[in-house]
Amino acid sequence: MDWVIIMTDKFVIVAEYADSMTAELAKQVLEDFDIRAVIVGQNVANLFPSAMTVKIQVLESDADKAKQILEEQEQGYEPEDYEVMDDSADDEPYDPQKEEP
């Protein structure tokens, strides 16, 4: 017996970028939030950068959440799930000889 998988959810575009590097970063952000994302048009945009954009697609059921995450990312919003390391408290460079055993 053969199994047939029917996908009820389709992929939709949630963002467009001028370059593939920015799209890759956005894709990684979405995947950090457990949203499966694919990049479309990356190869063509690399060949013709001024003529094409790179698109990010996610499942339609994740589209609203993905758009919100990407929008917050562009505005510099740090989600509570992310920890930001604060190096500002260390005024002196690291010295391994000062470490206590």
N, CA and C atoms as a LAMMPS dump frame, in Angstrom:
ITEM: TIMESTEP
0
ITEM: NUMBER OF ATOMS
303
ITEM: BOX BOUNDS ff ff ff
-5.0000000000000000e+02 5.0000000000000000e+02
-5.0000000000000000e+02 5.0000000000000000e+02
-5.0000000000000000e+02 5.0000000000000000e+02
ITEM: ATOMS id mol type element x y z
1 1 1 N 0.846 -1.185 0
2 1 2 C 0 0 0
3 1 3 C 0.886 1.242 0
4 2 1 N 0.623 2.156 -0.896
5 2 2 C 1.368 3.413 -0.961
6 2 3 C 0.687 4.461 -0.096
7 3 1 N 1.522 5.247 0.572
8 3 2 C 0.994 6.327 1.397
9 3 3 C 1.026 7.618 0.606
10 4 1 N -0.023 8.346 0.67
11 4 2 C -0.102 9.636 0.006
12 4 3 C -0.25 10.696 1.087
13 5 1 N 0.645 11.646 1.047
14 5 2 C 0.567 12.738 2.023
15 5 3 C -0.049 13.939 1.323
16 6 1 N -1.125 14.419 1.867
17 6 2 C -1.804 15.585 1.306
18 6 3 C -1.477 16.779 2.191
19 7 1 N -0.904 17.762 1.575
20 7 2 C -0.551 18.964 2.319
21 7 3 C -1.7 19.954 2.204
22 8 1 N -2.31 20.257 3.332
23 8 2 C -3.455 21.157 3.32
24 8 3 C -3.028 22.612 3.426
25 9 1 N -1.796 22.837 3.834
26 9 2 C -1.279 24.188 3.996
27 9 3 C -0.336 24.493 2.839
28 10 1 N -0.421 25.663 2.277
29 10 2 C 0.458 26.024 1.166
30 10 3 C 1.474 27.07 1.628
31 11 1 N 2.537 27.22 0.849
32 11 2 C 3.542 28.223 1.159
33 11 3 C 3.113 29.579 0.604
34 12 1 N 3.345 30.63 1.391
35 12 2 C 3.021 31.995 0.99
36 12 3 C 4.235 32.888 1.239
37 13 1 N 4.342 33.954 0.47
38 13 2 C 5.443 34.905 0.623
39 13 3 C 5.155 35.823 1.808
40 14 1 N 6.143 35.947 2.711
41 14 2 C 5.973 36.835 3.865
42 14 3 C 6.945 38.01 3.84
43 15 1 N 7.994 37.917 2.998
44 15 2 C 8.964 39.01 2.934
45 15 3 C 9.747 38.939 1.628
46 16 1 N 10.252 40.1 1.202
47 16 2 C 11.108 40.188 0.021
48 16 3 C 12.32 41.034 0.378
49 17 1 N 13.481 40.589 -0.108
50 17 2 C 14.729 41.282 0.191
51 17 3 C 15.51 41.504 -1.099
52 18 1 N 16.356 42.513 -1.088
53 18 2 C 17.149 42.844 -2.264
54 18 3 C 18.345 41.917 -2.431
55 19 1 N 18.781 41.268 -1.34
56 19 2 C 19.949 40.404 -1.447
57 19 3 C 19.732 39.112 -0.663
58 20 1 N 20.477 38.106 -1.049
59 20 2 C 20.3 36.778 -0.449
60 20 3 C 20.829 36.711 0.977
61 21 1 N 21.826 37.499 1.325
62 21 2 C 22.37 37.467 2.69
63 21 3 C 21.318 37.927 3.703
64 22 1 N 20.621 38.996 3.394
65 22 2 C 19.573 39.484 4.292
66 22 3 C 18.454 38.455 4.408
67 23 1 N 18.114 37.824 3.301
68 23 2 C 17.081 36.789 3.32
69 23 3 C 17.51 35.597 4.164
70 24 1 N 18.77 35.208 4.073
71 24 2 C 19.282 34.098 4.886
72 24 3 C 19.191 34.413 6.371
73 25 1 N 19.529 35.646 6.73
74 25 2 C 19.434 36.045 8.138
75 25 3 C 17.989 36.013 8.621
76 26 1 N 17.077 36.505 7.793
77 26 2 C 15.659 36.496 8.162
78 26 3 C 15.146 35.061 8.289
79 27 1 N 15.562 34.194 7.393
80 27 2 C 15.172 32.787 7.448
81 27 3 C 15.636 32.16 8.756
82 28 1 N 16.869 32.466 9.161
83 28 2 C 17.405 31.915 10.406
84 28 3 C 16.612 32.407 11.616
85 29 1 N 16.222 33.677 11.595
86 29 2 C 15.407 34.212 12.691
87 29 3 C 14.098 33.43 12.798
88 30 1 N 13.441 33.203 11.656
89 30 2 C 12.183 32.455 11.67
90 30 3 C 12.399 31.036 12.167
91 31 1 N 13.47 30.404 11.737
92 31 2 C 13.733 29.043 12.177
93 31 3 C 14.066 28.985 13.659
94 32 1 N 14.633 30.059 14.203
95 32 2 C 14.869 30.129 15.644
96 32 3 C 13.553 30.101 16.42
97 33 1 N 12.479 30.525 15.77
98 33 2 C 11.144 30.506 16.38
99 33 3 C 10.327 29.305 15.894
100 34 1 N 11.016 28.293 15.372
101 34 2 C 10.38 27.047 14.913
102 34 3 C 9.388 27.257 13.776
103 35 1 N 9.682 28.217 12.914
104 35 2 C 8.874 28.436 11.717
105 35 3 C 9.704 27.989 10.525
106 36 1 N 9.214 27.001 9.806
107 36 2 C 9.926 26.512 8.63
108 36 3 C 9.803 27.556 7.534
109 37 1 N 10.951 27.951 6.982
110 37 2 C 10.974 28.983 5.95
111 37 3 C 11.842 28.514 4.782
112 38 1 N 11.465 28.93 3.585
113 38 2 C 12.261 28.643 2.394
114 38 3 C 12.531 29.947 1.663
115 39 1 N 13.675 29.978 0.995
116 39 2 C 14.058 31.153 0.215
117 39 3 C 13.831 30.834 -1.249
118 40 1 N 13.182 31.761 -1.951
119 40 2 C 12.86 31.584 -3.368
120 40 3 C 13.523 32.702 -4.166
121 41 1 N 14.148 32.337 -5.269
122 41 2 C 14.733 33.327 -6.169
123 41 3 C 16.15 33.712 -5.837
124 42 1 N 16.789 32.974 -4.953
125 42 2 C 18.129 33.323 -4.513
126 42 3 C 19.143 33.251 -5.655
127 43 1 N 19.093 32.204 -6.438
128 43 2 C 20.064 32.057 -7.529
129 43 3 C 19.875 33.109 -8.612
130 44 1 N 18.653 33.382 -8.983
131 44 2 C 18.393 34.385 -10.02
132 44 3 C 18.77 35.775 -9.517
133 45 1 N 18.48 36.059 -8.258
134 45 2 C 18.828 37.37 -7.702
135 45 3 C 20.333 37.557 -7.625
136 46 1 N 21.068 36.467 -7.415
137 46 2 C 22.524 36.572 -7.4
138 46 3 C 23.067 36.886 -8.793
139 47 1 N 22.411 36.366 -9.821
140 47 2 C 22.846 36.629 -11.197
141 47 3 C 22.426 38.009 -11.689
142 48 1 N 21.216 38.421 -11.308
143 48 2 C 20.662 39.706 -11.745
144 48 3 C 20.189 40.503 -10.522
145 49 1 N 21.112 41.02 -9.724
146 49 2 C 20.737 41.644 -8.454
147 49 3 C 19.795 42.835 -8.565
148 50 1 N 19.885 43.603 -9.623
149 50 2 C 19.024 44.785 -9.71
150 50 3 C 17.639 44.456 -10.262
151 51 1 N 17.476 43.264 -10.823
152 51 2 C 16.212 42.919 -11.466
153 51 3 C 15.313 42.029 -10.617
154 52 1 N 15.871 41.353 -9.639
155 52 2 C 15.091 40.367 -8.876
156 52 3 C 15.198 40.624 -7.38
157 53 1 N 14.209 40.145 -6.66
158 53 2 C 14.262 40.151 -5.201
159 53 3 C 14.266 38.714 -4.713
160 54 1 N 14.729 38.524 -3.507
161 54 2 C 14.744 37.217 -2.87
162 54 3 C 13.549 37.174 -1.93
163 55 1 N 12.753 36.132 -2.05
164 55 2 C 11.517 36.032 -1.274
165 55 3 C 11.633 34.941 -0.212
166 56 1 N 10.97 35.174 0.912
167 56 2 C 10.88 34.158 1.959
168 56 3 C 9.447 33.68 2.011
169 57 1 N 9.294 32.363 1.989
170 57 2 C 7.975 31.757 2.084
171 57 3 C 7.902 30.89 3.338
172 58 1 N 6.719 30.889 3.937
173 58 2 C 6.419 30.023 5.078
174 58 3 C 5.058 29.394 4.835
175 59 1 N 4.72 28.409 5.643
176 59 2 C 3.385 27.829 5.545
177 59 3 C 2.348 28.887 5.88
178 60 1 N 1.237 28.831 5.192
179 60 2 C 0.185 29.83 5.372
180 60 3 C -0.258 29.944 6.825
181 61 1 N -0.263 28.842 7.547
182 61 2 C -0.684 28.867 8.953
183 61 3 C 0.319 29.614 9.847
184 62 1 N 1.569 29.765 9.39
185 62 2 C 2.593 30.481 10.155
186 62 3 C 2.819 31.904 9.658
187 63 1 N 2.125 32.315 8.619
188 63 2 C 2.406 33.587 7.948
189 63 3 C 2.257 34.799 8.868
190 64 1 N 1.189 34.885 9.617
191 64 2 C 0.98 36.061 10.479
192 64 3 C 2.081 36.167 11.536
193 65 1 N 2.395 35.043 12.158
194 65 2 C 3.441 35.033 13.188
195 65 3 C 4.787 35.396 12.565
196 66 1 N 5.08 34.849 11.38
197 66 2 C 6.347 35.13 10.704
198 66 3 C 6.469 36.61 10.355
199 67 1 N 5.405 37.194 9.827
200 67 2 C 5.43 38.62 9.479
201 67 3 C 5.68 39.475 10.712
202 68 1 N 5.036 39.113 11.819
203 68 2 C 5.212 39.867 13.063
204 68 3 C 6.659 39.767 13.555
205 69 1 N 7.228 38.576 13.519
206 69 2 C 8.606 38.386 13.965
207 69 3 C 9.57 39.191 13.11
208 70 1 N 9.412 39.119 11.798
209 70 2 C 10.307 39.849 10.897
210 70 3 C 10.15 41.36 11.046
211 71 1 N 8.928 41.813 11.248
212 71 2 C 8.688 43.247 11.445
213 71 3 C 9.35 43.724 12.732
214 72 1 N 9.197 42.955 13.805
215 72 2 C 9.822 43.316 15.08
216 72 3 C 11.34 43.287 14.959
217 73 1 N 11.863 42.35 14.195
218 73 2 C 13.302 42.252 13.984
219 73 3 C 13.827 43.498 13.272
220 74 1 N 13.107 43.972 12.272
221 74 2 C 13.516 45.168 11.538
222 74 3 C 13.499 46.405 12.431
223 75 1 N 12.592 46.436 13.401
224 75 2 C 12.479 47.585 14.296
225 75 3 C 13.454 47.501 15.462
226 76 1 N 14.229 46.419 15.52
227 76 2 C 15.212 46.284 16.586
228 76 3 C 14.652 45.721 17.867
229 77 1 N 13.466 45.167 17.814
230 77 2 C 12.832 44.594 18.998
231 77 3 C 13.524 43.297 19.371
232 78 1 N 13.843 43.114 20.637
233 78 2 C 14.448 41.883 21.131
234 78 3 C 13.376 41.06 21.838
235 79 1 N 12.984 39.921 21.289
236 79 2 C 11.99 39.091 21.955
237 79 3 C 12.479 38.623 23.316
238 80 1 N 11.546 38.342 24.217
239 80 2 C 11.904 37.884 25.554
240 80 3 C 12.637 36.553 25.519
241 81 1 N 12.425 35.767 24.482
242 81 2 C 13.069 34.464 24.377
243 81 3 C 14.561 34.586 24.112
244 82 1 N 15.003 35.747 23.651
245 82 2 C 16.409 35.931 23.319
246 82 3 C 17.144 36.519 24.507
247 83 1 N 18.345 36.027 24.751
248 83 2 C 19.201 36.615 25.765
249 83 3 C 20.26 37.436 25.057
250 84 1 N 20.414 38.665 25.48
251 84 2 C 21.425 39.529 24.899
252 84 3 C 22.565 39.612 25.887
253 85 1 N 23.759 39.253 25.412
254 85 2 C 24.918 39.319 26.292
255 85 3 C 25.356 40.763 26.443
256 86 1 N 25.582 41.173 27.666
257 86 2 C 25.987 42.544 27.943
258 86 3 C 27.47 42.561 28.28
259 87 1 N 28.279 43.037 27.353
260 87 2 C 29.712 43.124 27.57
261 87 3 C 30.123 44.481 28.134
262 88 1 N 29.166 45.37 28.303
263 88 2 C 29.505 46.727 28.727
264 88 3 C 30.033 46.768 30.155
265 89 1 N 29.73 45.783 30.995
266 89 2 C 30.195 45.771 32.378
267 89 3 C 31.685 45.461 32.457
268 90 1 N 32.228 44.824 31.448
269 90 2 C 33.647 44.481 31.442
270 90 3 C 34.442 45.599 30.788
271 91 1 N 34.98 46.485 31.637
272 91 2 C 35.76 47.592 31.107
273 91 3 C 37.186 47.161 30.781
274 92 1 N 37.656 46.115 31.463
275 92 2 C 39.022 45.658 31.247
276 92 3 C 39.025 44.459 30.306
277 93 1 N 40.063 44.34 29.501
278 93 2 C 40.161 43.151 28.646
279 93 3 C 40.351 41.903 29.486
280 94 1 N 39.978 40.786 28.927
281 94 2 C 40.081 39.512 29.624
282 94 3 C 41.548 39.136 29.853
283 95 1 N 41.868 38.738 31.076
284 95 2 C 43.212 38.302 31.423
285 95 3 C 43.108 36.952 32.109
286 96 1 N 43.519 35.868 31.457
287 96 2 C 43.377 34.536 32.043
288 96 3 C 44.193 34.339 33.313
289 97 1 N 45.221 35.134 33.512
290 97 2 C 46.036 34.99 34.733
291 97 3 C 45.327 35.516 35.959
292 98 1 N 44.314 36.336 35.767
293 98 2 C 43.552 36.886 36.892
294 98 3 C 42.455 35.937 37.37
295 99 1 N 42.232 34.846 36.626
296 99 2 C 41.181 33.9 37.007
297 99 3 C 41.551 33.202 38.297
298 100 1 N 40.551 32.976 39.109
299 100 2 C 40.77 32.232 40.344
300 100 3 C 40.667 30.744 40.046
301 101 1 N 41.526 29.933 40.647
302 101 2 C 41.475 28.483 40.392
303 101 3 C 40.281 27.821 40.998
